[in-house]
């Protein structure tokens, strides 16, 4: 399922549900698993994905036209979690569509569909806290986010409710832009480590094998999402899977 602290770096990748089609999602996920990826976010498309760059914004726009929705995401997970029992699927969504669905019902349905965790970038820890007994009962891990601007006091509060791993947003801004892994970044990661024994997932700006090499020994998970969606968009799911396999080989992770 999720790694433990100090485990070897794993790559977490991504599917936008409905992009390019619902049928293609299943094929793409099979390709990711075959390439060696065992952590996969299934993103509910939303019209205003505020933390995402243009690649994921455009993918969400296209996915909404092909039937991507909360319901479709739950149905997809119910299929792929059975097809790939060694993979862990993570619900990724902004709060609005989940709130409309009903949060308690969503959490129950997500766990029943086979989701192991969820990332909801715009749902604050204060909103998660009342649901923690239910989430623990369901075995559904809230993967909460911290940013470089998150205070130590707030990091401690987030760490208390986080399960599975803590998602460390590498820099301010949106997904898809390159990130520099310098001294300031490493000091930031060290600060977060002081508040949690959970593994850390690094996201925003992981785009090449050199990024994965830079994060090896620093984090347990690297979110390789926007670049994969670009490969899928430009070359199709088969080629994207092959490129992912090559990436993991070049990064010495396979």
C-alpha positions as CSV (number, residue, x, y, z in Angstrom):
1,X,0.0,0.0,0.0
2,X,1.7,3.2,1.2
3,X,5.5,3.2,1.8
4,X,7.1,3.6,5.2
5,X,9.5,6.3,6.2
6,X,12.9,5.8,4.7
7,X,11.6,3.3,2.1
8,X,13.0,3.5,-1.4
9,X,11.5,6.2,-3.5
10,X,8.3,5.3,-5.3
11,X,6.7,7.2,-8.2
12,X,3.0,8.1,-7.9
13,X,1.3,8.9,-11.2
14,X,-2.1,10.0,-12.4
15,X,-5.2,9.5,-14.4
16,X,-7.8,12.3,-15.1
17,X,-11.1,10.3,-15.2
18,X,-12.6,10.7,-18.6
19,X,-9.3,11.9,-20.3
20,X,-8.9,11.1,-23.1
21,X,-11.9,8.7,-22.6
22,X,-13.3,6.6,-19.8
23,X,-12.4,3.5,-21.8
24,X,-8.9,4.7,-22.3
25,X,-8.4,5.2,-18.5
26,X,-8.5,1.5,-17.9
27,X,-5.9,0.8,-20.6
28,X,-3.7,3.7,-19.3
29,X,-3.8,2.5,-15.7
30,X,-2.9,-1.1,-16.8
31,X,0.1,0.4,-18.7
32,X,1.2,2.4,-15.6
33,X,1.0,-0.7,-13.4
34,X,3.0,-2.7,-15.9
35,X,5.6,0.0,-16.1
36,X,6.2,-0.3,-12.3
37,X,3.9,2.4,-10.9
38,X,2.0,1.2,-7.8
39,X,0.5,4.5,-6.5
40,X,-2.0,6.1,-8.9
41,X,-4.2,9.1,-8.4
42,X,-7.6,9.1,-10.0
43,X,-8.6,12.7,-10.5
44,X,-12.2,13.8,-10.6
45,X,-12.3,16.4,-13.3
46,X,-13.4,19.9,-12.2
47,X,-13.9,23.1,-14.1
48,X,-11.7,25.2,-11.7
49,X,-8.8,23.1,-10.6
50,X,-7.0,25.9,-8.8
51,X,-3.7,24.1,-7.9
52,X,-3.2,22.7,-11.4
53,X,-1.3,24.1,-14.4
54,X,-2.5,24.2,-17.9
55,X,-1.9,20.5,-18.7
56,X,-4.2,19.2,-16.0
57,X,-6.7,22.1,-16.5
58,X,-7.0,21.2,-20.1
59,X,-7.3,17.5,-19.3
60,X,-10.1,18.2,-16.9
61,X,-11.9,20.3,-19.5
62,X,-11.8,17.5,-22.0
63,X,-12.7,14.9,-19.4
64,X,-15.9,16.7,-18.4
65,X,-17.0,16.4,-22.0
66,X,-16.5,12.7,-22.1
67,X,-18.4,11.8,-18.9
68,X,-15.8,12.3,-16.1
69,X,-17.5,12.7,-12.8
70,X,-17.4,11.6,-9.1
71,X,-19.7,8.6,-10.0
72,X,-17.4,7.7,-13.0
73,X,-14.3,7.9,-10.7
74,X,-15.9,5.6,-8.1
75,X,-16.9,3.1,-10.9
76,X,-13.4,3.2,-12.4
77,X,-11.7,2.5,-9.1
78,X,-14.1,-0.4,-8.4
79,X,-12.8,-2.0,-11.7
80,X,-9.1,-1.2,-11.6
81,X,-8.6,-1.9,-7.9
82,X,-9.8,-5.5,-8.6
83,X,-7.7,-5.7,-11.8
84,X,-4.6,-4.5,-10.0
85,X,-4.7,-5.6,-6.4
86,X,-1.0,-4.7,-5.8
87,X,-1.6,-1.1,-6.7
88,X,-3.0,1.6,-4.4
89,X,-5.5,4.0,-5.8
90,X,-5.9,7.5,-4.4
91,X,-8.9,9.7,-5.0
92,X,-7.8,13.2,-6.1
93,X,-10.5,15.9,-6.3
94,X,-11.3,19.4,-5.4
95,X,-13.9,19.8,-2.7
96,X,-16.8,21.2,-4.7
97,X,-17.9,18.0,-6.5
98,X,-17.4,15.9,-3.4
99,X,-19.3,18.3,-1.3
100,X,-22.2,18.2,-3.7
101,X,-22.1,14.4,-3.6
102,X,-22.1,14.5,0.2
103,X,-18.9,14.0,2.1
104,X,-19.8,11.2,4.5
105,X,-21.4,9.2,1.7
106,X,-18.5,9.9,-0.6
107,X,-16.0,8.6,2.0
108,X,-18.0,5.4,2.5
109,X,-18.4,4.9,-1.3
110,X,-14.7,5.6,-2.0
111,X,-13.6,3.0,0.6
112,X,-16.1,0.5,-0.9
113,X,-14.8,1.2,-4.4
114,X,-11.3,0.3,-3.3
115,X,-9.6,3.7,-2.7
116,X,-6.9,3.6,-0.1
117,X,-6.4,7.3,0.3
118,X,-7.5,10.7,-1.0
119,X,-6.0,14.1,-1.8
120,X,-8.4,17.1,-1.6
121,X,-6.2,20.2,-2.1
122,X,-8.8,22.7,-1.0
123,X,-10.2,20.9,2.0
124,X,-8.5,22.2,5.1
125,X,-7.5,20.1,8.0
126,X,-10.2,21.6,10.2
127,X,-12.8,20.2,7.9
128,X,-11.2,16.7,8.0
129,X,-10.9,16.5,11.8
130,X,-14.6,15.7,12.5
131,X,-14.5,12.9,10.0
132,X,-11.3,11.2,11.3
133,X,-13.0,8.5,13.4
134,X,-15.0,7.5,10.3
135,X,-12.0,7.6,8.0
136,X,-10.0,5.5,10.3
137,X,-12.8,3.0,10.5
138,X,-13.0,2.9,6.7
139,X,-9.3,2.6,6.3
140,X,-9.3,5.6,4.0
141,X,-6.2,7.8,4.4
142,X,-6.5,11.6,4.1
143,X,-3.2,12.6,2.4
144,X,-3.0,16.2,3.6
145,X,-0.9,18.9,2.0
146,X,1.8,21.3,3.4
147,X,3.4,24.1,1.5
148,X,6.5,26.2,2.1
149,X,4.3,28.9,3.7
150,X,2.7,26.5,6.2
151,X,3.7,27.4,9.7
152,X,5.2,24.9,12.1
153,X,2.1,25.1,14.3
154,X,-0.1,24.3,11.3
155,X,2.2,21.5,10.1
156,X,1.8,19.9,13.5
157,X,-1.9,20.0,13.2
158,X,-1.9,18.7,9.7
159,X,0.4,15.9,10.6
160,X,-1.9,14.8,13.4
161,X,-4.8,14.1,11.0
162,X,-2.7,12.9,8.0
163,X,-2.6,9.2,7.2
164,X,-0.7,7.2,4.7
165,X,1.7,10.1,3.8
166,X,2.1,13.8,3.9
167,X,2.0,15.6,0.5
168,X,4.7,18.2,0.4
169,X,4.0,20.8,-2.2
170,X,7.6,21.6,-3.4
171,X,7.0,25.3,-4.1
172,X,4.4,28.0,-4.4
173,X,2.5,28.1,-7.7
174,X,0.7,25.4,-9.8
175,X,1.6,22.0,-11.1
176,X,3.6,21.4,-14.2
177,X,6.5,23.9,-13.8
178,X,10.0,22.8,-13.1
179,X,11.2,22.9,-9.5
180,X,14.8,23.4,-8.2
181,X,15.9,21.0,-5.5
182,X,18.4,23.2,-3.7
183,X,19.3,23.9,-0.1
184,X,16.1,25.9,0.6
185,X,14.0,22.9,-0.5
186,X,16.0,20.4,1.6
187,X,15.7,22.7,4.7
188,X,11.9,22.8,4.1
189,X,11.7,19.0,3.9
190,X,13.7,18.7,7.1
191,X,11.3,21.1,8.8
192,X,8.3,18.9,7.8
193,X,10.1,15.7,9.0
194,X,10.3,17.2,12.5
195,X,6.5,16.9,12.8
196,X,5.7,13.5,11.4
197,X,6.9,9.9,11.1
198,X,4.8,9.5,7.9
199,X,6.5,9.1,4.5
200,X,6.6,12.3,2.4
201,X,5.3,12.6,-1.1
202,X,6.8,15.4,-3.1
203,X,4.7,17.0,-5.8
204,X,4.7,20.0,-8.2
205,X,7.6,20.1,-10.7
206,X,8.8,16.5,-10.9
207,X,9.3,16.1,-14.6
208,X,12.4,14.0,-15.4
209,X,14.7,11.2,-14.3
210,X,17.1,13.8,-12.8
211,X,14.3,15.1,-10.6
212,X,13.7,11.5,-9.3
213,X,17.4,11.0,-8.7
214,X,17.4,14.3,-6.7
215,X,14.5,13.2,-4.6
216,X,15.9,9.7,-3.9
217,X,16.9,9.6,-0.2
218,X,15.0,12.8,0.5
219,X,11.4,11.6,0.1
220,X,9.5,8.3,-0.2
221,X,7.2,9.3,-3.0
222,X,7.5,11.5,-6.0
223,X,4.3,12.6,-7.8
224,X,5.0,12.4,-11.5
225,X,1.7,13.6,-12.9
226,X,1.6,16.5,-15.4
227,X,4.4,15.2,-17.5
228,X,2.8,11.8,-17.7
229,X,-0.5,13.4,-18.9
230,X,1.5,15.3,-21.5
231,X,2.9,12.0,-22.8
232,X,-0.5,10.5,-22.8
233,X,-2.0,13.5,-24.6
234,X,0.7,13.8,-27.2
235,X,1.5,10.1,-27.9
236,X,-1.2,7.9,-26.5
237,X,-1.3,5.6,-23.4
238,X,0.9,2.9,-24.8
239,X,3.8,5.2,-25.6
240,X,3.2,7.0,-22.2
241,X,3.5,3.7,-20.4
242,X,6.7,2.9,-22.2
243,X,8.2,6.3,-21.4
244,X,7.3,5.8,-17.8
245,X,9.1,2.4,-17.8
246,X,12.1,4.1,-19.3
247,X,11.9,6.9,-16.8
248,X,12.0,4.5,-13.8
249,X,15.0,2.7,-15.4
250,X,16.9,5.9,-16.0
251,X,16.2,7.0,-12.5
252,X,17.4,3.7,-11.2
253,X,14.1,2.9,-9.5
254,X,13.2,-0.3,-11.4
